[in-house]
Amino acid sequence: MRKLSIFSLLMSTWIFLSCASYQTTVQQPEPGPLLSQYVPAGIAHQPVAKDTLTFEEPTGTLTLKQALSLALLKNPELQAFSYEIRTREALALQASLLPNPELDIEVENFAGGKGVQGFEATETTFQISQLILLAGKRAKRTRAAVLEADLAAQEYEVMRTLIFKDVVQAYVAVLAAQEKVALNQELLRIAQAFVESIDRRVRAGKISPAEAARARVALSNTELQLEQSRIELAAAKQQLAATWGSDRPAFDRVVGKLDTITATLPPQEALEKLLLQNPLMVRQALAIKQRQATLALERANRIPDGILSAGIRQLNEINTRAFVMGLSIPLTIFDRNQGMIQAARYQVLQARQQKRATEIQLKSQLAESYARLKIAHSNVLILRNKILPQAQKAFDTIQEGYLMGKFDFLDVLDAQRTLFEVRARYLDALQQYHASVAEVETLINQPLTEVSVE
């Protein structure tokens, strides 16, 4: 009975160890202030490919929020990377499992010579062996694998912020292209009205027919510019639709106020303080934790694991049974896992240097983006408040004077060309401004309007 109790205790211990479980699912990071208003509700923290869901292509008028929500949900790169997260989750699950036990069956003392003929003196042993992980290896191994999965989730967050930038810049490009089409349509209407006015004056004999010919040449150039702007608009719409995985945009137009800018930009120093919330910085901090967990695991691997075995032996010669037990532990004379421990130490140091390098790189990127933002902001204000009003006034004055005979046709063409070049530059400056805002917001992971300018 005592032997049976010992055997039962060993089996109970083994069953208890095999039932122990660890958390192996990814803790998806919360979307930052930049993405929280655009991530679709209900799946914000489930980065799983949604191939089973069906979505209709947006038609009619498209808003920026709709475009961002579609891209953050359906972007092919994000959907593909979601499988990487689940793969690492599965590896974490595998790391949490106990080694399988082994069943050994051993038969001795049979079919021999004198005294052991046949199976009369046979000893048959049924034994179960189990590798016993010591020094908390299973928990440490699982933690390292879970942190690896968490790294994938954070990399997913990095990708989402980059998708945000791509969508905003593509959306602004469509908005600017729409404005350029409208601008060229207005220029075409002016050119057509101008040609009609010149034709009336030619018929009245007030000017030479050569003036009408030159006006028609200018009209043809304007028609070419309009056609080119329409082609550029179609290409911009295609690029925007590609952000949510569509090759044929079904929407007609986008809406938004391109000429809306902030009156004052926040100082660069205030933006640099927000770089710590950049998903890349969060990822690098998490990478250090993962490398430290790997180092802890390698240190635990210095301690050898034991193999515990227990079973029953049938003794046919005396017709009885007995329990057998065994314990096997390697002797760490030569291999104490020195190389793996040293490699893990180096990887921790490497991760710390990578975090520092990432911080320097982000500061450099912020300086470049902020410089472009300041230039674009300044250009928009100067064009809006000074150059554009002056060009409009000069055009109105010269056009009116031409009809009164004070200016010649070349003066009108020059004033008209200057006006519409300035308006096109204004649209380019607005596009550059909003594109730079998207770059800065991606770096600080926060809307620029929520940053204090003090």
Secondary structure, DSSP 8 states (H G I E B T S, - for coil): -HHHHHHHHHHHHHHHHHH-----S-------TTTTTTS-TT-TT-----TT-------EEE-HHHHHHHHHHH-HHHHHHHHHHHHHHHHHHHHTS----EEEEEEES-S-STT--TTTT-EEEEEEEEEE--TTHHHHHHHHHHHHHHHHHHHHHHHHHHHHHHHHHHHHHHHHHHHHHHHHHHHHHHHHHHHHHHHHHHHTTSS-HHHHHHHHHHHHHHHHHHHHHHHHHHHHHHHHHHTTT-SS--EEEE---TT---SS---HHHHHGGGGGSHHHHHHHHHHHHHHHHHHHHHHTTS--EEEEEEEEEETTTTEEEEEEEEE----SS-SSHHHHHHHHHHHHHHHHHHHHHHHHHHHHHHHHHHHHHHHHHHHHHIIIIIHHHHHHHHHHHHHHHHTTSS-HHHHHHHHHHHHHHHHHHHHHHHHHHHHHHHHHHHHTS-GGGS---
